[in-house]
Amino acid sequence: MYSDFQAAVEAKDVDAAVALFTPDVVFHSPVVHKPYVGREALHAILSAVMVVFEDFRYTAAYEGPTGHVLEFACRVGDRECHGVDILHGSGGQLTELTVLVRPYSAATLLRERMAALLT
């Protein structure tokens, strides 16, 4: 299921990526305190990310007993951005996605551009 998520994101297939998650998926944003819940919210977020993250590519993957981490690199405007997607799953479906990004200047620009697309 983790490799299916990676493949869907790399193909920019938001529908396929979201379909891998349970209906009550929890998404933890790198710039918003309160988590988002549900596939509809996740679909909107991933759709916006596909616009905001330029030259997106996964650079490494790490697997543990309770989840999977996909490391990525991209640009947000003129800022280089590095981050990770932390995935948790159960029963053959993904249940949670946490995204962390750095540096702060890229995270700030990400917040501004995502807000413009989601509001």
MARZALUM-350162 format. One line per field, with one value per residue: residue in three letters; x negated, y, z negated of N, C-alpha, C in turn; residue number from 0. Coordinates in Angstrom, 1 decimal, decimal comma, padded with zeros to 4 digits. Last residue first. Layout:
residues N
res <- c(ALA|...)
nc1 <- c(X|...)
nc2 <- c(Y|...)
nc3 <- c(Z|...)
cac1 <- c(X|...)
cac2 <- c(Y|...)
cac3 <- c(Z|...)
cc1 <- c(X|...)
cc2 <- c(Y|...)
cc3 <- c(Z|...)
n <- c(NUM|...)
//
This chain:
residues 119
res <- c(THR|LEU|LEU|ALA|ALA|MET|ARG|GLU|ARG|LEU|LEU|THR|ALA|ALA|SER|TYR|PRO|ARG|VAL|LEU|VAL|THR|LEU|GLU|THR|LEU|GLN|GLY|GLY|SER|GLY|HIS|LEU|ILE|ASP|VAL|GLY|HIS|CYS|GLU|ARG|ASP|GLY|VAL|ARG|CYS|ALA|PHE|GLU|LEU|VAL|HIS|GLY|THR|PRO|GLY|GLU|TYR|ALA|ALA|THR|TYR|ARG|PHE|ASP|GLU|PHE|VAL|VAL|MET|VAL|ALA|SER|LEU|ILE|ALA|HIS|LEU|ALA|GLU|ARG|GLY|VAL|TYR|PRO|LYS|HIS|VAL|VAL|PRO|SER|HIS|PHE|VAL|VAL|ASP|PRO|THR|PHE|LEU|ALA|VAL|ALA|ALA|ASP|VAL|ASP|LYS|ALA|GLU|VAL|ALA|ALA|GLN|PHE|ASP|SER|TYR|MET)
nc1 <- c(008,8|006,8|005,0|004,1|002,9|000,8|-000,8|-001,4|-002,6|-004,9|-006,2|-006,8|-008,4|-010,6|-011,6|-012,2|-013,2|-011,0|-008,1|-006,0|-002,9|-001,2|001,6|003,4|004,2|004,4|005,2|004,6|004,8|003,4|000,8|-000,9|-003,6|-005,0|-006,9|-009,2|-011,4|-012,6|-012,9|-014,0|-012,1|-010,7|-008,0|-009,2|-010,5|-011,6|-012,0|-011,2|-010,9|-008,5|-008,1|-005,7|-004,9|-005,6|-008,1|-009,3|-011,2|-011,9|-013,2|-014,0|-013,0|-010,5|-009,9|-008,7|-008,7|-006,7|-003,9|-001,4|000,1|000,2|001,4|004,1|004,6|004,2|006,4|008,6|008,3|008,5|011,2|012,3|011,5|010,8|009,5|006,6|005,5|004,3|002,1|000,4|-001,9|-002,0|000,9|002,1|005,0|006,7|009,5|012,0|011,9|008,4|006,7|006,5|007,8|005,8|004,4|006,3|006,8|004,3|001,8|-000,9|-002,7|-003,6|-001,3|-001,2|-003,6|-003,1|-000,9|-002,1|-003,9|-002,0|-000,8)
nc2 <- c(028,4|027,0|028,6|030,2|028,3|027,5|029,8|030,1|027,6|027,8|029,9|028,6|026,5|027,9|029,0|026,6|024,1|021,4|019,5|016,7|015,2|012,2|010,3|007,3|004,9|002,8|-000,7|-003,2|-003,0|000,2|002,7|005,8|007,8|010,8|012,4|015,0|017,4|020,4|022,9|026,0|028,7|030,0|027,9|025,3|022,2|019,2|015,9|013,4|010,2|008,4|005,9|003,9|001,7|000,0|-001,0|000,9|002,1|004,7|006,1|009,0|010,9|011,9|015,2|018,0|020,4|022,2|022,3|023,4|021,4|019,4|020,6|020,6|017,8|017,4|018,9|017,6|015,0|015,4|016,1|013,7|011,8|012,9|015,7|017,5|018,8|022,0|023,6|023,7|022,9|020,3|018,4|015,3|013,7|010,7|009,0|007,8|006,0|005,1|005,4|005,0|007,1|009,1|008,1|008,2|011,0|012,1|011,4|011,9|009,9|010,2|009,4|006,7|005,7|006,0|004,3|001,9|001,6|001,2|-001,2)
nc3 <- c(-000,1|001,2|002,4|000,4|-001,3|000,3|000,2|-002,6|-003,1|-001,5|-002,7|-005,1|-004,2|-003,2|-005,6|-007,1|-004,6|-005,5|-006,5|-006,9|-007,1|-007,7|-007,4|-008,1|-007,0|-004,1|-004,3|-005,3|-008,1|-008,3|-008,3|-007,9|-006,7|-006,2|-003,9|-004,4|-002,6|-001,3|001,1|002,3|003,5|005,4|005,2|003,8|005,1|003,5|002,2|-000,4|-001,8|-003,4|-005,7|-007,3|-010,2|-012,1|-011,6|-008,7|-006,0|-003,8|-000,8|001,1|002,9|005,0|006,3|008,0|009,4|006,9|005,1|005,9|007,3|005,5|003,3|004,2|004,0|001,3|000,3|001,4|000,3|-002,4|-002,5|-001,7|-003,6|-007,0|-008,8|-009,7|-012,9|-013,7|-012,7|-009,7|-008,4|-007,7|-008,8|-009,0|-008,4|-008,7|-007,3|-007,1|-004,9|-004,4|-001,2|001,5|002,7|002,9|005,1|007,2|007,2|008,0|009,6|010,2|010,2|007,6|006,2|007,0|006,0|003,2|002,8|003,5|001,4|-000,7|000,0)
cac1 <- c(009,8|007,9|005,8|004,7|004,1|001,8|-000,3|-000,7|-001,4|-003,9|-005,7|-006,0|-007,2|-009,8|-011,2|-011,1|-013,4|-012,0|-008,9|-006,9|-003,9|-001,8|000,5|002,8|005,1|003,7|005,5|004,4|005,8|003,9|001,9|-000,5|-002,3|-004,9|-005,5|-008,9|-010,4|-012,8|-012,1|-014,2|-012,7|-012,1|-008,4|-008,0|-010,6|-010,8|-012,6|-011,1|-011,6|-009,0|-008,5|-006,6|-004,6|-004,3|-007,1|-009,4|-010,1|-012,2|-012,0|-014,4|-014,5|-010,8|-010,5|-008,6|-009,8|-007,3|-005,2|-002,4|-000,2|-000,3|000,0|003,4|004,8|003,3|005,0|008,4|008,3|007,3|010,2|012,6|010,9|011,6|010,1|007,8|005,5|005,4|002,1|001,7|-001,7|-003,2|000,3|001,4|003,9|006,2|008,1|011,7|012,8|009,7|006,9|005,7|008,5|006,8|003,7|005,7|007,9|004,9|003,1|000,0|-001,9|-004,5|-001,8|000,0|-003,3|-004,3|-000,8|-001,0|-004,4|-002,9|000,0)
cac2 <- c(029,3|026,2|027,6|030,9|029,0|026,5|029,4|031,1|028,0|026,7|030,1|029,8|026,2|027,2|029,9|027,5|025,0|022,4|020,2|017,6|015,8|013,4|010,9|008,6|005,6|003,8|000,7|-003,0|-003,8|-000,9|001,9|004,7|007,0|009,7|011,9|013,6|016,9|019,0|022,4|024,6|028,0|030,0|029,1|026,1|023,7|019,9|017,2|014,1|011,5|008,7|007,3|004,1|002,7|000,6|-002,0|000,4|001,3|004,1|005,5|007,8|010,6|011,1|013,8|017,1|019,5|022,1|021,7|024,2|022,7|019,1|020,3|021,9|018,5|016,8|019,2|019,0|015,2|015,0|017,1|014,9|011,7|012,5|014,3|017,4|017,8|021,1|022,9|023,9|024,4|020,9|019,4|016,3|014,3|011,8|009,4|008,7|007,2|004,9|005,8|004,1|005,9|009,2|008,3|007,0|010,1|012,4|010,8|013,0|010,0|010,4|010,8|007,6|005,6|006,7|005,8|002,4|001,8|002,4|000,0)
cac3 <- c(-000,7|000,4|003,2|001,6|-001,7|000,0|001,5|-001,8|-003,8|-001,3|-001,4|-005,1|-004,9|-002,3|-004,6|-007,5|-005,8|-005,9|-005,5|-007,5|-006,2|-008,3|-006,6|-008,5|-007,9|-004,9|-003,9|-003,9|-007,3|-009,0|-007,8|-008,8|-006,4|-007,2|-004,1|-004,5|-003,6|-001,6|000,0|002,2|002,4|005,6|005,7|003,6|004,9|004,5|002,5|000,9|-001,8|-002,0|-005,5|-006,2|-009,1|-012,2|-011,9|-010,1|-006,5|-005,1|-001,5|000,3|002,9|003,8|006,5|006,8|009,5|008,3|005,1|005,2|007,9|006,8|003,3|004,1|005,3|002,3|-000,1|001,6|001,8|-001,9|-002,9|-001,0|-002,2|-005,9|-008,8|-008,8|-011,8|-013,8|-014,0|-010,3|-008,7|-008,2|-007,9|-009,8|-007,7|-009,5|-007,3|-008,2|-004,9|-005,0|-002,6|000,6|002,6|001,8|003,9|006,8|006,9|006,6|009,6|010,0|011,4|008,7|006,1|007,3|007,4|003,9|002,6|004,3|002,7|-000,7|000,0)
cc1 <- c(010,7|008,9|006,9|005,5|004,8|003,1|000,9|-000,1|-000,7|-002,6|-004,7|-005,4|-006,3|-008,5|-010,3|-010,7|-012,1|-012,5|-009,9|-007,8|-004,7|-002,9|000,1|001,7|004,6|004,7|004,7|004,8|005,8|004,9|002,3|000,7|-002,1|-003,6|-005,6|-007,4|-010,2|-011,8|-012,4|-013,5|-012,8|-012,8|-009,9|-008,4|-009,2|-011,2|-011,7|-011,8|-011,4|-009,6|-009,0|-006,9|-005,8|-004,0|-005,7|-008,2|-010,3|-011,0|-012,6|-013,1|-014,9|-012,3|-010,7|-009,2|-009,9|-008,5|-005,6|-003,8|-001,3|-000,6|-000,6|001,9|004,0|003,4|004,0|007,0|008,0|007,2|008,9|011,6|011,2|011,0|011,0|008,2|006,7|005,4|003,1|001,7|-000,4|-003,0|-001,0|000,6|003,4|005,0|007,8|010,2|012,5|010,6|008,3|006,0|007,8|007,6|004,8|005,1|007,3|005,9|003,7|001,5|-000,9|-003,8|-002,7|-000,5|-002,2|-004,0|-001,9|-000,8|-003,4|-003,5|-000,9)
cc2 <- c(029,9|027,1|027,0|029,9|029,7|027,3|028,3|030,6|029,1|027,1|029,0|030,1|027,4|026,8|029,2|028,4|025,9|023,0|021,1|018,2|016,8|013,9|012,2|009,0|007,0|004,6|001,6|-001,6|-003,5|-001,7|000,8|004,0|005,9|009,0|010,7|013,5|015,4|018,6|020,9|024,0|026,5|029,3|029,0|027,5|024,2|021,4|017,9|015,4|012,1|010,1|007,5|005,5|002,8|001,6|-001,4|-000,5|000,8|003,3|004,7|007,3|009,5|010,8|013,2|015,7|018,5|021,1|021,5|023,6|023,5|020,3|020,0|021,6|019,8|017,4|018,6|019,4|016,7|015,2|016,7|016,0|013,0|012,6|014,1|015,9|017,9|020,1|021,8|023,1|024,7|022,3|019,9|017,2|015,4|012,4|010,6|009,0|008,2|006,1|005,4|004,3|004,9|007,9|008,3|007,0|008,7|011,4|010,9|012,6|011,2|010,6|011,1|009,0|006,6|006,8|006,5|003,9|002,3|002,7|001,3)
cc3 <- c(000,4|-000,2|002,5|002,4|-000,6|-000,4|001,3|-000,5|-003,1|-001,9|-001,0|-003,8|-004,9|-002,9|-003,5|-006,4|-006,0|-004,6|-006,2|-006,5|-007,0|-007,4|-007,4|-007,7|-008,3|-005,8|-004,7|-003,4|-005,9|-008,1|-008,6|-008,1|-007,4|-007,0|-005,1|-004,6|-003,6|-002,7|-000,1|001,0|002,5|004,4|006,0|004,0|004,6|004,4|003,5|001,0|-000,4|-002,1|-004,1|-006,0|-008,1|-011,1|-011,9|-010,4|-007,9|-005,6|-002,7|-000,4|002,1|004,0|005,1|007,2|008,4|008,3|006,6|005,2|007,3|007,6|004,6|004,1|005,3|003,6|001,0|001,4|002,1|-000,4|-002,3|-001,3|-001,5|-004,5|-007,6|-008,8|-011,0|-012,6|-014,0|-011,6|-009,4|-008,7|-008,5|-008,9|-008,7|-008,8|-008,0|-008,4|-006,0|-004,9|-003,1|-000,9|001,7|001,6|002,7|005,4|006,5|006,3|008,2|010,1|011,3|010,0|007,3|007,3|007,8|005,4|003,3|004,1|003,7|000,7|000,0)
n <- c(118|117|116|115|114|113|112|111|110|109|108|107|106|105|104|103|102|101|100|99|98|97|96|95|94|93|92|91|90|89|88|87|86|85|84|83|82|81|80|79|78|77|76|75|74|73|72|71|70|69|68|67|66|65|64|63|62|61|60|59|58|57|56|55|54|53|52|51|50|49|48|47|46|45|44|43|42|41|40|39|38|37|36|35|34|33|32|31|30|29|28|27|26|25|24|23|22|21|20|19|18|17|16|15|14|13|12|11|10|9|8|7|6|5|4|3|2|1|0)
//
